[in-house]
Amino acid sequence: MNIIDSFDVGSSAIGPGGQRAHPLTIEHSDRLVEKLYKVGDKAWSLVGNGLSNQSFVEGPEGLIVIDTGECNEEMAAALAAVRKETSAPIAACIYTHFHYVGGTEALLAEHSALPIWGHASIQANLERFSGEIAPRVTRGLVHQFAIAMPDEGPDGVVNVGLGNFFRNPKHAPFTNGYLPAQHTFDAPMKTRIAGLAVEFYPAPSDATDSTTIWFPQLKLAINNLLWPALFNVFAIRGEEYRDPRVLLRGLDELKALGADHLIGAHGPPMSGAAEIYQCTLNYRDSIQFMWDQTVRCANRGLTLNETIAAIKLPDHFKDHYTTRQLYGLVEHHVRQIYSGLFGWFDEDEANLFPVPGAERLQKLIAGFGGVTAVRRAVDQALNEEDFRWAIELASWLVRREINEHGRTDAGAAEDRLRLATALRSVAYTTTSANVRNWCITRALELDGSTNLQRFRTHRFQKRELARRPAAESLGLLRVLLVPERAVGLYQTLKLSFSEGGVAALTIRHGVAVPEDEGRSPENSLTASISSEHWFDIMGGKLALSQALTDGVLETSDVEGINAFFACFDLVTLNS
């Protein structure tokens, strides 16, 4: 068996809950089970309590908590676990990056004035992913992290690569308890926390604000660079480009520390300087290999698909789980590196002026001899276990019709089932948790087992909006403007908030432009509302029509306000 391939046709096993998956995917779950590891004499790392680890380092003046998970409930469970090992008072909290900062409030019961350390970009990253791009980000999370998949049966969740689940169901209702860091940095920094010397080294990985934390007295490094699987240069959920060259600098810096103990944001910890050095060396080499070979192929004039076909990760990297394709896939990482370096055009003539999607598919189907001929070809490909070809052919049939729902219900039922079958065939035979979860989630939608349409509707999270001044949120509507509805419109809205603050937004030339309130024209529409009610509208809890009827949105020009907001693709603005 060659585990460096994207999927291993014919190789699947049955998990403890009846899940069908690659045997290495099932085996990987054993590394992610809930367990509190003692790391050296003064540190602990709880694996399996959630998607990420919660870790603890004891100094002379108390306990330092590193990362607080997804919610208060998760952090409370971690604290209960470590309390069986130490009674040292909580002294401080450190964030490795912005992904796992949601349970910090759970620490306040033990330390009400908790000092928190973290990268200066954490707050901005939290806001960025909860604003304009929220629906795409959320939908990506649902697919990558198996949120809509069953727990048992062939389609059941096995793991999500970096953990056994996105959120531990034991922790519902998942109360967000994020608190911003008071002590921030954006460059290497040395300080003392809880009586220990601590060094911070910014080390971007899957987050620009990732930091390696070094405790020189304990010879302990805590990082978000070396994962329990090959690093995801490409995240199937959709992320900005992660430049491998930047990641390599962080890994070389980590390797040079000479750590005796290594704790990660995910996966089990390691001890032993030789093992840590070798694993870090192999990890950085696997990433350099993908970057170097992508560049080599591009320089030789290979197209993107030719480049992908030419690059195979050497067998050396299958010897340890940290460099196996248990999360993402090499072929996807190569595609991301190529696009990140050179953009979308790969010198393939067919990609320069491609025929628009639905028209192209209709031409392909006609060239194949019609729908019936393509259906026969799909069935033949499935019988021959040629799953790549089956997916491509079946997607022609499903995506040849454009509709207003993002093609989720396009195509005949029998063709959606063909595509679902092909996707499941890949899911059951790939080592990649990302690919398995994405394919099964999409298959469940295609066969009607689940409906994900709500994740294609823009509803802002009220709690996220409330973290910044209300006046800033009006500008978020710019990515919801429907140009066809705003033809010929040149209009400014000045929206005042009862708690203070004014925002102005101008629709012109098919765009919505946030304005300096003081420079808005005299003939602007004006309206006033409380922050609470405005956040309810933005968050999908209050319809604009109801807000006008109830008088919570006050204006002298109801018709003008309705016409202005009708230009935006937000349910609550048009109901």
Sequence and secondary structure as in RCSB ss.txt:
>XXXX:A:sequence
MNIIDSFDVGSSAIGPGGQRAHPLTIEHSDRLVEKLYKVGDKAWSLVGNGLSNQSFVEGPEGLIVIDTGECNEEM
AAALAAVRKETSAPIAACIYTHFHYVGGTEALLAEHSALPIWGHASIQANLERFSGEIAPRVTRGLVHQFAIAMP
DEGPDGVVNVGLGNFFRNPKHAPFTNGYLPAQHTFDAPMKTRIAGLAVEFYPAPSDATDSTTIWFPQLKLAINNL
LWPALFNVFAIRGEEYRDPRVLLRGLDELKALGADHLIGAHGPPMSGAAEIYQCTLNYRDSIQFMWDQTVRCANR
GLTLNETIAAIKLPDHFKDHYTTRQLYGLVEHHVRQIYSGLFGWFDEDEANLFPVPGAERLQKLIAGFGGVTAVR
RAVDQALNEEDFRWAIELASWLVRREINEHGRTDAGAAEDRLRLATALRSVAYTTTSANVRNWCITRALELDGST
NLQRFRTHRFQKRELARRPAAESLGLLRVLLVPERAVGLYQTLKLSFSEGGVAALTIRHGVAVPEDEGRSPENSL
TASISSEHWFDIMGGKLALSQALTDGVLETSDVEGINAFFACFDLVTLNS
>XXXX:A:secstr
  TTSS  TT  EE TTS EE HHHHHHGGGGS EEEEETTTEEEEESSSSS EEEEEETTEEEEE  BSSHHHH
HHHHHHHTTT    EEEEE SSTTSBTTGGGGTTT TT  EEEETTHHHHHHHTTTTTHHHHHHHHHHHTTTTS 
SSSTT     SSSS SS GGGTT        SEEESS EEEEETTEEEEEEE  SSSTT EEEEETTTTEEEESS
S SSS  SS TT      HHHHHHHHHHHHHT  SEEEESSS  EE HHHHHHHHHHHHHHHHHHHHHHHHHHHT
T  HHHHHHH    GGGGSSGGGSSSSS HHHHHHHHHHHHH S  S GGGTS   HHHHHHHHHHHHTSHHHHH
HHHHHHHHTT HHHHHHHHHHHHHSS  TTTTTT S HHHHHHHHHHHHHHHTT S HHHHHHHHHHHHHHTTS 
  GGGGS    HHHHTTS HHHHGGGGGGGB GGGGTT  EEEEEEETTS EEEEEEETTEEEEE GGGS TT E
EEEE HHHHHHHHTTSS HHHHHHHTSSEES HHHHHHHHTTB  GGG  
